[in-house]
Amino acid sequence: MRFLRFFSRNKFQGVCEVSTGETSAYDRVNDYGSIKIGLASPHDIRGWSFGEVKKPETINYRTYRPERDGLFCERI
């Protein structure tokens, strides 16, 4: 199997030869038949939360940093 190797900004780096006879751990880890994605229940979302918004402010207009205890507070 042949594939091209690229690095940042899509500049060609080279060609790499890969044997198809052996399966490496990387190949086995990335061998998925399907992926299931679902919505989280309200109970799960409440379980993940741990903070409380105490102020209606979001971002300080002078410093462009999140207000403490506001909607975008890093601590929350």
N, C-alpha and C positions, 0 to 999 in steps of 0.2 A: 504494500500500500504506500502510495506517495502522497505527501501533502506539503504545501508551501508554508514556510514560517515567516511571519510578519512581526514587526515591532512598531513602536509608536509612529503615528501618522502614515500608516500603511506603506512604509518603505520596505521593499523586498529584502529579506535577510538571507534566504537560502532554501534548499530543498532537503528534506529529511526523509530517509527511508525507514519504514517501520515494518517489521515482520508480522504477518497475520497468523503465523503458527502459534505463537505464544500469547497468552493473555496476562497482562500485568495487573497489579492491584489497582492501578488507576483505571484500567478498562472495566474491571469488575465493579468498582464503586460507582462509576458513571453509567452503568448499564441498567436503565429503568424501562419498564414496559409501559408505565403510565404514571401520571401525577394527579392527585385529587386535591382540589382547592375548595374550601367551603367558608361560609361566613361564621364568625364567632357569635355565640349567644350573648345576650345582655348580661347573664350571670358570669360568664367567663371574662367579659370586658371589665366588669366591676371588680372581679378578683385580681386583675392585673393593675388596677389603679391604686395609687398610694398617696396622692396629694390633693390639695384643695386650693382653688382659685379664690383669693380673698379680695382682690381689687379688680375693677373692670379694665384697668389700663393694660395695654399690650406692649408697646415699644416707646421709649423715651425719644421725643422728636429732636432733641439736641444731640444726644450721644448715639442714637440708633441702637441702643442696647435694650434688652428686655427689662421691664419693670419688675422689681422684687414682689413676689406674691401675686403677680398678674398672670394673664393667660399664657404668655410665653416664658415664664420664669423657668430657668434651668433647673432649679431645685425641685420643682414639681415634676 
